[in-house]
Amino acid sequence: MAGNTLPFKSNYAVSSKIEPFYKGGKVQISHDEQYIFCTCGPRVNILQIDTGKIIHSIEQDDQEDITSFSLSPDDEEKCTRSAIHNVPVASMTFDCTSTLLATGGCDGTIKLWDVVKQYCTHNLKGSSGVVHLVEFHPDISRLQLFSSSVDCGIRIWDLRTSKCICVLESHYSAVTSLAFSPDGQTLISSGRDKICSVWDLKKKAVKRTVPVYEAVEGGVVLSGKSDYSQMGVKGEGLHFVTAGSKGVLRVWDSSSARCVFTQTLPDAPALNTEEGDLDPRSLMHLLPMPQSNRLATVTAEHNILIYQMPALTVQQQFVGYNDDILDVKFLGKDDTHIVVATNSSQLKVFELATNSCQILYGHTDTILSIDVFRKGSMFASCAKDKSLRLWKMDLKSGRVHCVAQGSGHSNAVGSVACSRLKKGFLVSGSQDCTIKMWDLPDPLPDVGCEPVLMTARLTERAHDKDVNSVTISPNDKLLASGSQDRTAKLWSLVDMSLLGVFRGHSRGVWCVQFSPVDQVLATASADGSIKIWSIQEFSCLRTFEGHDASVLKVIFVSRGTQLVSSGSDGLVKLWTIKTNECVKTIDAHQDKVWALHGSSKDDLMVTGSADSTITLWKVKYMQVSLFEISYKKNLTFSRYSNFLSCTCSLHVLVHCVRSPGSSCLHCLISVLRFSVVWNTNSRSCLDAQAVLQVLLTHLSPEEILQYQGTRTHLEGLIPYTERHMQRIGRLLQASMFLDYMWQKMRITGGKDSVNLDDDEEMDTSPQSIFIVDKQPMDMADIPGSLQQQEDEEEDLEDSEKREELLDEDESVSTSKSAHVNGMKPNGVNSVVDGGQVSSEESEDEDDVMEMTTKSTDSDPSKTADIR
């Protein structure tokens, strides 16, 4: 039966998600450096660094956005809620003992709280405007608090007297960070005025002003315990790292005010540092991770990067917010990565095991489509900047680099397709209504070299409107295109000649896909339907309707026997092509599902939506046997004869019953329900009893009764089954009398004939049924008559004749059995010696005797002795 089982998919279950977890605001790292805490609207999400998964979310009851939060150094404080300010809290921080909490409000007040006893200990007033920065001095014995507000000054508060003891004035814009030296005697402040100030806390004065020529958002002092020579640190003086609008980390010597190291970003173009124009790669936060000697940065595009010192290499990168997901494809030899096109000019390559991301730069406008070559290490992208790019992954390191680029379209390139058999060419479709074929450079440049230029080999005006989708057949000989002009077209890739047009959709075609095994094409349209077309006759073979809005993507799965589609309604649907049935509807996303792709092993699926969520789905299989296919096709229409013929004389039923946990069991219960109906009809009662026999033979009554509804079905079988048993009993009695009559009948002749004149009684010992006369006579057909009798007894199983026979009186059956001498049953003519022909079949015993007398008068030597 293994050959009769097809691996149909029944459902998809969520395996993992890459969803927005940070949309701006404060970010902190736990003291053990295992988790990242970040705000996302009314929630604080907790991200596990090793796996990149959101393990927990802390949410506000009133659903208001969180403006600030803080982690205690011991990572053990519980979440409590208190009304501490009458206005929003802009900043907060714990002291090193985790017993004091300082909060800065938007009204210029600062309050200190005893965390253990949960009461306010200080109310510090004097700041002007929003207090956006508060920090305790690392030496708790000093009991000093530093704060900064919109007046650009740094205030030092003595907590013993609750008074401001000093205001450090050096900056001309908001102070963004405060960093203390290991000995606590030096403070480094940074601001958006493009300077950093080094303060002597004993003298309360500026020791040196460091011009950094960028708006600085964060600063971290390097400890003297590690070797940072790779970062340009050669002396023993105080060095610090800054992060700002240039998007790079730089190391400064506080004594000389010189930059000793500048980080380089590979594969990234120069940043736009014009005034008033914030580049997405600008750094907004810089966080130290001293235990592991790492640094964490947060970009304006809500990406969190973790660098390993002293080389400052990117160790991990997490994307906090993806915006609209426009396309996604599996990547890598074993589908270990996915490449994602969002509503931006960067590509994102995620490692599925850790959710760590590599961002690819190159396009200058929104990327619209991606396609991957068969081996999975190379892929192509196209964008609104009218260009295509070819990317290659280093399978050892997992890093991706651009190796080729091409331009030539006069409008945005909306779709790209890669060759299937060999990495030989690309095909692109554009909003300029044309399709182009591009030859790949041979050989491809090495990693680190400049991308080579690709040129278009063929160009064809394909449609009257935008080309939304292009795809290449598995043998690299055909190309299909779909357009907003409501048509799909088939092209020969040899000379780009048009082979045919598929017409039938009432709105634009969003996606076209070739079947991996059959010569058919699937199209998805804005009219809400999916169509399967013959690529030989260009006729529509099947239409699938079920989406309430545009169908944006469609793919073949299960070796071409099923389809998966995604639409503007946020739904993902699984279809079985043979039955034209929607097997499962998955409410996958909250917005348009633009992206849909299946893994090379057909065991995973990934979807991407305008709700900024990427979902990885794991397949749930159902083993669909010939039994289930026949059940769904025939039993739903009560075509039980077709069903039983398809199931190979019930041995498939036996196999399904013996399989524990088989998905066919629910079908068997349905067969039991149909058997109740079959049992009421003489034509099909034997089939019903056969099904019942299979179930009762291989399943115990307790096993059958544990399924819902089986008790009712079995009770429905009892009345008619009893009636059938009564009829069988009467038929059995009649057949036994008939057998007795045959045993007692003798056809005499010749020497062995019985003399009726003798007074001797007939020998009642067992004898042969027939004593054949040795004289020539017309009895040669008697054995044939016997065979015919047996055949006609089998014909009595026909329902109508059987019911007619069973409804007659037993005495009538006896009379019919008695006049078998010299004639065939059921009124068939029998020729007797003497020329007498009898064709009547009388139910009256007198008629039988009269017939016997006539036979005797005709030839007394041929008689049957009946007693």
QUIRA-V721068 format. One record per helix or strand. SS is the DSSP state (2 for helix, 1 for strand). FROM is the first residue (numbers start at 1). TO is the last residue. If there is no record, write none. Layout:
((SS	FROM	TO) (SS	FROM	TO))
This chain:
((2	2	4) (1	6	18) (1	27	29) (1	35	40) (1	43	48) (1	54	59) (1	89	94) (1	100	105) (1	110	114) (1	119	124) (1	131	136) (2	140	142) (1	144	149) (1	154	158) (1	163	168) (1	175	180) (1	186	191) (1	195	200) (1	205	211) (1	216	221) (2	229	231) (1	239	244) (1	249	253) (1	258	262) (1	283	289) (1	294	299) (1	303	308) (1	313	319) (1	325	331) (1	337	342) (1	347	351) (1	357	360) (1	367	372) (1	378	383) (1	387	393) (1	400	407) (1	413	418) (1	425	430) (1	434	439) (1	452	454) (1	456	461) (1	467	472) (1	478	483) (1	487	492) (1	497	503) (1	509	514) (1	520	525) (1	529	534) (1	540	545) (1	551	557) (1	562	567) (1	571	576) (1	581	587) (1	595	598) (1	604	608) (1	614	624) (2	626	637) (2	640	646) (2	651	658) (2	665	678) (2	685	698) (2	701	705) (2	710	744) (1	747	747) (2	750	752) (2	782	795) (2	799	807) (2	810	818) (1	830	831) (1	837	838) (2	845	858) (1	864	864))
